[in-house]
Amino acid sequence: MAKKNPTSSKKKKPNQSKNHRVENAGSDGMHDERYVIQKYRDESIKRMKQHSLYNIMTPSIRDRDTILHSSYFRRLGAVTQVVGAFEPYRLNNRQSHSLSVALAGRLLVAQLKSDEKTCDLLKKHNFTDEYVVEAACLAHDLGHPPFGHVGEETLQRLFDKHRARNGFEGNAQSFRILTRLEPTFGTPGMKLTRATLRATLKYPWLRESVGLRGKKWGAYAEDREAFQFAIDNDISDNFERTIEAEIMDWADDAAYAIDDMIDFYTVGMIPLDRLAEVVTEREIFLSGFFERNGIIENSQKVEYEKQLNILCADFFKENNLVERYSGTLGQQRVLSDVVFHLHEKLRKGTTLSEERPKLIWKEGQESNERFVKLLKGLTWEYVIASTELASLQVGYQQVIEKLFETFLDIAHGSKAGRRILPVRYREMLSLLDDEYGFLVPSDSLIRVAADMVASLTDSEALNFWNRITGQAPGSVFLPPVN
């Protein structure tokens, strides 16, 4: 056998250790725009050629199905919506919530298309089709870490603690999953079309240092190439959502406001029956609602009280929702009617702006906004602000903190220390090794540690935390994460 030419072989990389890591090495510079767009277009074409069924589907249907069958979407079935996905009741989790959002989005599109004027406005605003909306709705919560918003806030605080650039944000994490983390056809990213990626961008900008764009943003600087492809530079200056993204955001609000309220009525936490019948119960709720939202003007309080009375009279009492939930067939039928009529009210009250790709209320803008805010407020006041949930969330924060710091320490250390990680996490770190050698940027290690935490379900996070803290070590035959 002929000997290999030593000059053609790859140079060996130095052994990696914590001392070899370089803080903030590397650059976030942008590649040539034409190269970036062609790269993502080529990936999408490659995906189509590799699956025979895709030849008879539209691109937007392919996108929807790719998201629906992804591992990250399956994971959402075990991730907190409002309370832990492991609670012993039939409550919404992130997956069932996302399916509800997709349904609300499809129904709104159908209504807008059924009217000649709004159908013309959809065309004017370059609307693609309902499958793009559905895909965006299914994808909108993919980036939520374990324990929902508590996990998101904790990871952001940890980024600030380590002075990492770009932070952690659930919407940006969703975009990262779509374009980088979920492998499809053997390479990273789902290879989605530009239309679908743009529809997922609730906040179509990168993070900035001040203002709203410093609190909420749509993509990390590390994923700038994919973001540049998604926006195609035609909305980057205006920072305006597409009409599909607008519909997705509307559907998310509607599903959250209605479905979670009904959930917590069924488990006895939101007393819809007492709100329907007892004036003092409404007064107690409004008192807390006004304080939390900083509402001090009497005129505003009167308007909110009017909308609450409409909600209680027209939807709770009118549908005979006047008893504590016990699960009878009659009550289940009543709840089904209440959900249907509330969604219908929001949907029928919504139309399109003629000037911009934006949804607006047909009439009574402020009263409709107050109505939706009250729906959300019921879950906030009776559940999210409760002592019971607050005490659990303290524990959830500790779990996230411990997992993140553990993963980050391992990432900074030698390869030998990585054996406690599941295989896919070791592969994440190996990809960084291949890209940077021993000069892996500190920010990249922080990002991959967050990727690890954010990929866990609620139960996986608790199992892993129990094992590494010795709380409940488990078994050598049962890994904490598959």
C-alpha positions in Angstrom: 0.0 0.0 0.0 1.4 3.4 -1.0 2.3 5.7 1.8 0.2 8.9 2.2 1.9 12.1 1.2 2.5 13.9 4.6 2.0 17.3 3.0 -1.6 16.3 2.0 -2.7 15.2 5.4 -4.5 17.5 7.8 -2.5 19.1 10.6 -3.2 17.7 14.0 -5.0 20.0 16.3 -3.5 20.7 19.7 -5.0 19.0 22.7 -7.9 21.0 24.0 -8.2 22.1 27.6 -9.7 24.8 29.6 -6.5 26.8 29.5 -6.5 26.8 25.7 -9.9 28.5 25.3 -9.7 32.0 24.1 -12.3 34.5 25.3 -14.4 36.0 22.6 -12.3 34.8 19.7 -13.8 34.8 16.2 -16.0 37.2 14.4 -19.6 37.6 13.4 -18.8 39.1 10.0 -21.4 38.7 7.3 -20.7 36.7 4.2 -21.4 37.9 0.7 -25.2 38.2 0.3 -25.4 36.3 -3.0 -23.4 33.4 -1.5 -25.7 33.2 1.5 -28.9 33.3 -0.5 -27.6 30.7 -3.0 -26.4 28.5 -0.2 -29.9 28.2 1.4 -31.6 27.9 -1.9 -29.3 25.0 -2.8 -30.0 23.3 0.5 -33.8 23.6 -0.1 -33.5 22.1 -3.7 -31.3 19.3 -2.3 -34.0 18.5 0.3 -36.6 18.2 -2.5 -34.5 15.8 -4.6 -33.8 13.5 -1.6 -37.4 12.7 -0.8 -39.7 11.4 -3.6 -42.9 12.6 -1.9 -41.7 16.2 -1.9 -42.1 16.2 -5.7 -45.9 16.2 -5.4 -46.1 18.7 -2.5 -45.9 22.5 -2.5 -42.9 24.0 -0.8 -45.0 25.4 2.1 -46.6 21.9 2.7 -43.1 20.5 2.8 -42.0 23.1 5.3 -45.1 22.4 7.5 -44.5 18.7 7.5 -40.8 19.0 8.2 -41.5 21.1 11.3 -44.4 18.8 12.4 -42.2 15.7 12.2 -39.1 17.2 13.8 -37.6 16.0 17.1 -37.9 19.5 18.5 -41.6 19.6 17.8 -42.1 16.2 19.5 -40.2 17.5 22.5 -42.8 20.3 23.0 -45.2 17.6 24.2 -43.2 17.5 27.5 -42.5 21.2 27.9 -44.3 23.7 30.2 -47.0 25.9 28.7 -48.0 27.6 32.0 -47.4 24.8 34.5 -45.1 21.8 34.3 -45.8 19.3 31.6 -45.6 16.5 34.3 -48.6 17.8 36.3 -51.3 15.1 36.7 -54.0 16.9 34.8 -54.9 17.2 31.1 -53.5 20.7 30.7 -52.0 22.3 27.6 -48.3 21.7 27.0 -46.2 23.6 24.4 -47.1 21.1 21.7 -50.9 21.1 22.2 -50.7 24.9 22.4 -48.8 25.1 19.1 -51.4 22.9 17.4 -54.2 25.2 18.8 -52.3 28.2 17.4 -52.0 26.5 14.0 -55.8 25.9 14.0 -56.5 29.5 15.0 -54.2 30.8 12.2 -55.8 28.6 9.6 -59.3 29.6 10.5 -58.4 33.3 10.4 -56.9 32.9 7.0 -60.0 31.1 5.8 -62.1 34.0 7.1 -60.0 36.7 5.5 -60.1 34.8 2.2 -63.9 34.4 2.3 -64.4 38.2 2.1 -63.6 39.9 -1.3 -62.1 43.0 0.3 -59.7 41.2 2.7 -58.9 38.6 0.1 -57.7 41.5 -2.1 -55.7 43.0 0.8 -54.0 39.6 1.4 -52.8 39.7 -2.2 -51.7 43.3 -1.8 -49.6 42.4 1.2 -47.9 39.5 -0.7 -49.6 36.7 1.3 -48.3 33.3 0.3 -50.7 30.6 1.6 -52.3 29.1 4.7 -49.6 26.4 4.9 -46.9 29.0 5.5 -49.0 30.4 8.3 -49.5 26.9 9.8 -45.8 26.1 9.6 -45.0 29.4 11.4 -47.6 28.6 14.1 -46.2 25.1 14.6 -42.6 26.5 14.9 -43.2 29.6 17.0 -42.4 27.9 20.4 -39.7 25.4 19.4 -37.1 27.4 21.2 -38.8 27.4 24.6 -36.5 25.8 27.2 -37.7 23.6 30.0 -40.2 25.3 32.4 -41.4 27.9 29.8 -40.7 31.6 30.4 -38.9 30.9 33.7 -36.3 28.9 31.8 -36.0 31.6 29.2 -35.6 34.4 31.8 -33.0 32.3 33.8 -30.9 31.6 30.7 -30.9 35.3 29.7 -29.8 36.2 33.2 -26.9 33.6 33.0 -25.8 35.1 29.6 -25.7 38.5 31.3 -23.7 37.0 34.2 -21.1 35.7 31.9 -21.1 38.9 29.8 -21.9 37.0 26.7 -22.9 39.0 23.6 -26.3 38.2 22.0 -28.1 36.8 25.0 -30.8 34.2 25.1 -34.3 34.7 23.6 -37.0 32.1 22.9 -37.9 33.5 19.5 -34.3 33.6 18.4 -33.8 30.1 19.7 -36.7 28.9 17.6 -35.1 30.4 14.5 -31.8 28.8 15.5 -33.5 25.4 15.7 -35.1 25.8 12.3 -31.9 26.9 10.5 -29.1 25.2 12.5 -29.9 22.7 15.3 -32.5 20.3 13.9 -30.7 18.0 11.4 -32.5 17.2 8.2 -31.1 14.9 5.5 -27.8 14.6 7.4 -26.9 18.3 7.7 -27.9 21.0 10.2 -31.1 22.9 9.7 -34.6 22.1 8.3 -33.9 23.7 4.9 -37.1 25.7 5.0 -38.1 28.2 2.3 -37.6 31.9 2.8 -41.4 32.5 3.1 -41.7 30.2 6.0 -38.6 31.5 7.8 -39.8 35.1 7.4 -43.2 34.0 8.8 -41.6 32.8 12.0 -39.9 36.1 12.6 -42.2 37.8 15.1 -39.3 40.2 15.8 -37.5 40.6 12.4 -34.3 42.1 13.7 -31.1 41.1 15.4 -30.5 42.2 19.0 -29.6 45.8 19.7 -28.2 47.4 22.8 -31.3 49.5 23.8 -35.1 49.6 23.5 -37.4 46.9 22.4 -34.8 45.4 20.1 -32.6 44.8 23.2 -35.4 42.8 25.0 -36.9 40.8 22.1 -35.3 39.8 18.8 -35.7 37.2 16.1 -32.2 35.8 15.6 -28.8 35.6 17.2 -25.8 37.2 15.5 -24.3 33.7 15.3 -27.2 32.9 12.9 -26.9 36.1 10.9 -26.4 34.2 7.6 -29.8 32.4 7.9 -31.4 35.6 9.1 -30.0 37.5 6.1 -31.4 34.8 3.8 -34.8 34.9 5.5 -35.4 38.7 5.3 -33.8 39.0 1.8 -32.8 42.5 2.8 -36.1 43.9 1.7 -37.6 44.4 5.2 -34.4 44.7 7.2 -34.6 48.5 7.2 -38.3 48.8 8.1 -38.2 45.9 10.6 -41.7 45.0 9.6 -43.3 41.6 9.9 -44.8 39.8 7.0 -48.5 39.3 7.0 -48.0 35.6 7.7 -46.0 36.5 10.8 -48.7 38.9 11.9 -51.3 36.2 11.6 -49.1 33.8 13.6 -48.7 36.3 16.4 -52.5 37.0 16.5 -53.2 33.2 16.6 -50.7 32.8 19.5 -52.4 35.5 21.5 -55.9 34.1 20.9 -54.9 30.5 21.8 -53.1 31.5 24.9 -55.8 33.9 26.1 -58.7 31.4 25.7 -57.3 27.9 26.0 -55.2 28.4 29.2 -58.1 30.1 30.9 -60.4 27.1 30.2 -57.6 24.7 31.3 -57.3 26.3 34.7 -61.1 26.5 35.2 -61.2 22.7 34.9 -58.7 22.2 37.7 -60.3 24.7 40.0 -57.8 27.5 39.8 -59.8 30.1 37.8 -63.4 30.4 39.2 -65.3 31.2 36.0 -68.5 30.1 37.7 -68.1 32.6 40.5 -67.0 35.4 38.1 -70.3 34.7 36.2 -72.5 34.9 39.3 -70.7 36.9 42.1 -69.9 40.6 41.7 -67.4 40.7 44.6 -65.3 38.0 42.8 -65.0 40.3 39.8 -64.1 43.2 42.0 -61.3 41.1 43.7 -60.0 40.1 40.3 -60.1 43.6 38.9 -58.3 45.0 41.9 -55.3 42.7 41.3 -55.5 43.2 37.6 -55.4 47.0 37.8 -52.4 46.9 40.3 -50.4 44.6 38.1 -51.0 46.6 34.9 -50.5 50.0 36.5 -54.1 51.1 35.7 -54.9 54.1 37.9 -57.3 56.3 35.8 -61.0 55.8 36.8 -62.1 56.1 33.2 -59.9 53.2 32.2 -61.1 51.1 35.1 -64.7 51.7 34.2 -64.0 50.5 30.6 -62.3 47.4 31.8 -65.2 46.6 34.2 -67.6 46.9 31.2 -65.6 44.4 29.2 -65.4 42.0 32.1 -69.1 42.2 32.6 -69.6 41.4 28.9 -67.3 38.4 29.1 -69.1 37.1 32.2 -72.6 37.7 31.0 -72.3 36.8 27.3 -69.9 33.9 27.5 -69.9 32.4 31.0 -73.5 33.0 32.2 -75.1 32.8 28.8 -73.6 29.3 28.3 -74.6 28.3 31.8 -71.1 28.2 33.1 -72.2 28.7 36.7 -71.0 25.7 38.6 -67.6 24.5 39.7 -66.2 22.1 37.1 -66.7 18.4 37.9 -66.2 16.9 34.5 -69.8 16.0 33.5 -70.6 15.6 29.8 -72.9 18.7 30.0 -70.0 20.8 31.3 -67.7 19.5 28.6 -70.2 20.5 26.0 -70.5 24.0 27.6 -66.8 24.5 27.6 -66.6 23.5 24.0 -69.2 26.1 23.1 -67.4 28.8 25.2 -64.1 28.1 23.5 -65.7 28.2 20.0 -67.6 31.4 20.6 -64.7 33.2 22.1 -62.4 32.3 19.2 -65.2 33.3 16.8 -65.6 36.7 18.5 -61.9 37.5 18.2 -61.7 36.2 14.6 -64.8 38.1 13.4 -63.6 41.2 15.0 -60.3 41.2 13.1 -59.5 42.6 9.6 -56.6 43.8 7.6 -55.0 47.2 7.4 -55.1 48.7 3.9 -51.8 50.5 4.2 -49.5 47.9 5.9 -49.3 44.1 6.4 -51.0 44.3 9.8 -54.1 43.0 11.5 -56.5 45.5 13.1 -59.8 45.3 14.9 -62.8 46.1 12.7 -64.3 48.5 15.2 -63.9 49.3 18.9 -60.1 48.9 18.8 -59.6 49.8 22.4 -62.5 47.8 23.8 -61.4 44.7 21.9 -57.8 45.1 23.2 -59.2 45.4 26.7 -61.3 42.2 26.2 -58.2 40.2 25.1 -56.1 41.6 28.0 -58.7 40.6 30.5 -58.8 37.0 29.1 -55.0 36.8 29.5 -55.3 38.5 32.9 -57.5 35.7 34.3 -54.6 33.2 33.9 -52.1 35.7 35.2 -54.0 36.7 38.4 -55.3 33.3 39.4 -52.4 31.0 38.2 -49.1 32.7 37.2 -49.2 35.1 40.1 -50.1 32.5 42.6 -47.9 31.5 45.5 -48.1 27.9 44.6 -46.6 28.4 41.1 -44.1 31.1 42.3 -42.5 28.6 44.8 -42.2 26.0 42.1 -40.5 28.5 39.8 -37.8 29.1 42.3 -36.9 25.5 42.1 -37.1 25.5 38.3 -34.6 28.4 38.2 -32.1 26.4 40.3 -32.4 23.5 37.9 -31.7 25.6 34.9 -28.8 27.4 36.6 -27.1 24.1 37.7 -27.5 22.4 34.3 -26.2 25.5 32.4 -23.1 25.9 34.7 -22.4 22.2 34.5 -22.6 22.0 30.7 -20.5 25.2 30.4 -17.8 23.8 32.7 -17.7 20.6 30.6 -17.5 22.6 27.4 -14.5 24.6 28.7 -12.8 21.4 29.9 -11.1 18.5 28.2 -12.7 15.9 26.0 -12.4 13.3 28.8 -14.8 15.2 30.9 -17.5 15.1 28.3 -18.4 11.5 28.9 -21.2 12.4 31.3 -23.0 14.2 28.4 -25.4 12.5 26.1 -23.9 11.7 22.7 -25.7 14.5 20.8 -24.2 17.1 23.2 -20.7 15.7 22.7 -21.2 16.0 19.0 -22.2 19.7 19.4 -18.9 20.3 21.1 -17.0 18.3 18.5 -18.4 20.5 15.8 -17.0 23.5 17.5 -13.6 21.7 17.9 -13.7 21.1 14.1 -14.5 24.7 13.3 -12.2 26.5 15.7 -9.5 24.0 16.9 -8.3 25.1 20.3 -9.4 28.7 19.8 -13.1 28.1 20.5 -14.7 31.5 21.4 -16.1 31.7 24.9 -19.4 33.1 23.5 -19.7 30.0 21.3 -19.2 27.7 24.3 -21.9 29.7 26.2 -24.2 29.4 23.3 -23.8 25.6 22.9 -24.4 25.2 26.7 -27.6 27.1 26.3 -28.5 25.0 23.3 -28.1 21.9 25.4 -30.3 23.2 28.2 -33.0 24.4 25.8 -33.2 21.1 24.0 -34.4 19.3 27.2 -37.9 18.5 28.2 -39.1 19.4 31.7 -38.7 15.8 32.9 -35.2 15.4 31.3 -34.0 18.6 33.0 -35.2 17.4 36.4 -33.8 13.9 35.9 -30.4 15.3 34.8 -30.4 17.7 37.7 -31.3 15.0 40.2 -28.4 12.8 38.9 -25.6 15.4 39.0 -26.7 16.8 42.4 -27.2 13.4 44.0 -30.8 14.2 44.8 -32.0 11.0 43.0 -29.0 9.4 41.2 -31.1 7.0 39.2 -29.7 3.9 37.6 -26.6 3.1 35.6 -28.9 1.4 33.1 -31.1 4.4 32.6 -29.6 7.5 31.0 -31.1 10.9 32.1 -31.5 11.9 28.5 -32.1 9.7 25.4 
